[in-house]
């Protein structure tokens, strides 16, 4: 019976050119588009601006584009910079079960290597879908996420993103199954990341921990192997292997479980609103209330929001607009929606009218809202000055596996993020190109569409 390494690497060779099921292909394109939109919008934010400046100062062989610029650099530098941009804020996707943000590292790593190798759009799509599979399965194979973080000090976001990016980068180079064993080993040696990212109020190191570091290290591993580097044959097996090094109770079978039949990109969430994940349910609920019962801000007496305890702590009156629950509820009340621009408007964040309105928002934590099927539920209760009371309980957040966004909704969100930087015409052309990715002859065709 083949071992984990043999099964996995043989599948990785197969997956780079296999025909994807329709659902996995469509979701893959959704997540590529969503991540590209996060990259383009992230270029205007402080983490993105620093990353752009850093990348352009490095120079390097012209292999891949630093998105939003005409600048070409090495695949390693481009992947890292673009990943920084992708997680410059909280716009990118998330995989709740594994505790990861897959797209922000996987898509930049795949795109950089796809440009370097001049591979087709279909192969880029396959690489990204494979990356999501390995991102989630790596964390499942290591065991209970919260035990890993609290007792072992391991960041699921860094670890999962690293192995997902490795698989995506490796799918864009023509190497054998034996060489992919070395790729996995070099990746395992670069495994890093601790949960102190939660203390980063500037979101700059966090962008590195979640995205820039995993993408950089994965592409570096792929470059090594493509250049002929050899390494350890069986890093997932035997004594002192990867799983034993990072977990006291690993589940190694999870690394290959249902490969080819369960596609984790289908189980990954896209954020409808450009705000932190714990706010999504509350924004959905308030939107439902306002749609059914239009209410002016000056008619509101109070709003009570109940979220899971951990999520409530993350978004309680935070110092950044897009992860402050109270501020985002106030903005939604005033505008009837949340756009990328309003979620990042510091002037409005300090506006006395908005400050007064968010003072009417009470946030409570209740872990009864945490279930394995729906870990990020939310309840909003709105009380008007006239005495009316409205309540909405969101169990399945829009954009999750249980309540997925349509292609039109994904494109609408992407257009809001892309058009201010690229222009409306180019944004629409990019949407069309991603929708027809299988017919794209070379991933390099995206370069012109990803710069103003």
VENDADA-V961391 format. One record per backbone hydrogen bond with DSSP energy under -1.0 kcal/mol. NH is the residue of the N-H (numbers start at 1). CO is the residue of the C=O. E is the energy in kcal/mol with one decimal. If there is no record, write none. Layout:
BEGIN
NH,CO,E / NH,CO,E
END
This chain:
BEGIN
7,3,-2.5 / 8,4,-2.7 / 9,5,-2.6 / 10,6,-2.1 / 11,7,-1.8 / 12,8,-2.5 / 13,9,-1.9 / 14,10,-2.0 / 15,11,-3.2 / 16,12,-1.1 / 17,14,-1.3 / 25,21,-2.5 / 26,22,-2.5 / 27,23,-2.5 / 28,24,-2.3 / 29,25,-2.1 / 30,26,-2.3 / 31,27,-2.4 / 32,28,-2.1 / 33,29,-2.5 / 34,30,-2.7 / 35,31,-2.0 / 36,32,-2.6 / 37,33,-2.4 / 38,34,-1.7 / 39,35,-2.3 / 40,36,-2.6 / 41,37,-2.4 / 42,38,-2.1 / 43,39,-1.1 / 44,41,-1.2 / 45,42,-1.4 / 49,45,-2.7 / 50,46,-2.2 / 51,47,-2.0 / 52,48,-2.6 / 53,49,-2.1 / 54,50,-2.4 / 55,51,-2.7 / 56,52,-2.2 / 57,53,-1.2 / 58,55,-1.1 / 63,61,-1.5 / 63,73,-2.4 / 64,73,-2.4 / 66,71,-2.6 / 68,450,-2.7 / 69,66,-1.5 / 73,64,-2.7 / 78,74,-2.7 / 79,75,-2.5 / 80,76,-2.1 / 81,77,-2.6 / 82,78,-2.9 / 83,79,-2.0 / 84,80,-2.3 / 85,81,-2.1 / 86,82,-1.9 / 87,83,-1.5 / 88,85,-1.5 / 94,269,-1.9 / 95,100,-3.2 / 99,95,-1.1 / 100,95,-1.7 / 105,102,-1.3 / 106,102,-2.4 / 107,103,-1.7 / 109,105,-1.9 / 110,106,-2.7 / 111,107,-2.8 / 112,108,-2.3 / 113,109,-1.9 / 114,110,-2.4 / 115,111,-2.6 / 116,112,-2.2 / 117,113,-2.4 / 119,114,-2.0 / 121,440,-2.5 / 124,120,-1.9 / 125,121,-2.3 / 126,122,-2.4 / 127,123,-2.4 / 128,124,-2.2 / 129,125,-2.4 / 130,126,-2.5 / 131,127,-2.2 / 132,128,-2.0 / 133,129,-1.7 / 134,130,-2.1 / 135,131,-2.3 / 136,132,-1.9 / 137,133,-2.0 / 138,134,-2.0 / 139,135,-1.2 / 140,136,-2.3 / 141,137,-2.3 / 148,144,-2.0 / 149,145,-2.3 / 150,146,-2.8 / 151,147,-2.3 / 152,147,-1.1 / 154,148,-2.1 / 155,193,-2.1 / 159,155,-2.4 / 160,156,-2.6 / 161,157,-1.3 / 162,158,-1.8 / 163,159,-1.8 / 164,160,-2.3 / 165,161,-2.4 / 166,162,-2.1 / 167,163,-2.0 / 168,164,-2.0 / 169,165,-2.9 / 170,166,-2.8 / 171,167,-1.4 / 172,169,-1.4 / 173,170,-1.2 / 175,173,-1.4 / 180,176,-1.8 / 181,177,-1.1 / 183,179,-2.0 / 184,180,-2.3 / 185,181,-1.8 / 186,182,-2.8 / 187,183,-2.0 / 188,184,-2.5 / 189,185,-1.9 / 190,187,-1.1 / 191,188,-1.4 / 198,195,-1.5 / 199,196,-2.3 / 200,197,-2.0 / 201,199,-1.1 / 208,204,-1.4 / 209,205,-3.1 / 210,206,-2.7 / 211,207,-1.4 / 212,207,-2.4 / 213,208,-3.3 / 215,211,-2.4 / 216,212,-2.4 / 217,213,-2.6 / 218,214,-2.2 / 219,215,-2.3 / 220,216,-2.3 / 221,217,-2.0 / 222,218,-2.2 / 223,219,-2.5 / 224,220,-2.2 / 225,221,-2.2 / 226,222,-2.4 / 227,223,-1.5 / 228,225,-1.4 / 229,224,-2.3 / 237,234,-2.1 / 242,235,-3.0 / 245,241,-1.8 / 246,242,-1.4 / 247,243,-1.8 / 251,141,-3.5 / 254,251,-2.4 / 255,252,-1.7 / 256,253,-1.3 / 259,256,-1.5 / 261,258,-2.1 / 262,258,-2.7 / 266,263,-1.5 / 268,265,-1.1 / 269,94,-3.4 / 270,399,-2.1 / 275,273,-2.1 / 276,322,-2.4 / 279,276,-1.7 / 280,277,-1.4 / 283,279,-2.6 / 284,280,-2.5 / 285,281,-2.6 / 286,282,-2.6 / 287,283,-2.3 / 288,284,-2.2 / 289,285,-2.1 / 290,286,-2.7 / 291,287,-2.0 / 292,288,-1.9 / 293,289,-2.9 / 299,296,-2.1 / 300,297,-1.5 / 301,383,-2.8 / 302,383,-1.9 / 303,360,-2.3 / 304,381,-2.8 / 305,362,-3.3 / 306,379,-2.7 / 307,364,-2.4 / 312,308,-2.8 / 313,309,-2.1 / 314,310,-1.6 / 315,311,-1.5 / 323,320,-1.6 / 324,321,-1.7 / 325,315,-3.1 / 328,324,-2.4 / 329,325,-2.3 / 330,326,-1.8 / 331,327,-2.5 / 332,328,-2.3 / 333,329,-2.3 / 334,330,-1.9 / 335,331,-2.8 / 336,332,-2.8 / 343,339,-1.9 / 344,341,-1.1 / 346,344,-1.1 / 349,345,-1.7 / 350,346,-1.3 / 351,348,-1.0 / 355,351,-2.7 / 356,352,-2.4 / 357,353,-1.8 / 358,354,-2.5 / 359,355,-1.0 / 360,357,-1.5 / 361,358,-1.5 / 362,303,-3.3 / 364,305,-3.0 / 366,307,-2.4 / 369,366,-1.7 / 370,367,-1.5 / 377,369,-1.0 / 378,394,-2.0 / 379,306,-2.2 / 380,392,-2.4 / 381,304,-2.7 / 382,390,-3.0 / 383,302,-2.8 / 384,388,-2.7 / 385,299,-2.8 / 387,384,-1.4 / 390,382,-2.7 / 392,380,-2.3 / 394,378,-2.9 / 399,403,-3.3 / 400,397,-1.9 / 410,406,-2.5 / 411,407,-2.7 / 412,408,-2.1 / 413,409,-2.3 / 414,410,-2.4 / 415,411,-2.7 / 416,412,-1.8 / 417,413,-1.4 / 418,414,-2.8 / 419,415,-2.4 / 421,418,-1.1 / 422,418,-2.9 / 423,419,-2.2 / 427,423,-2.2 / 428,424,-2.3 / 429,425,-2.0 / 430,426,-2.3 / 431,427,-2.2 / 432,428,-2.0 / 433,429,-2.3 / 434,430,-2.5 / 435,431,-2.0 / 436,432,-1.3 / 437,434,-1.5 / 439,436,-1.8 / 440,437,-1.7 / 443,119,-2.8 / 445,442,-1.9 / 446,443,-1.7 / 447,444,-1.5 / 450,446,-1.0 / 450,447,-1.1
END
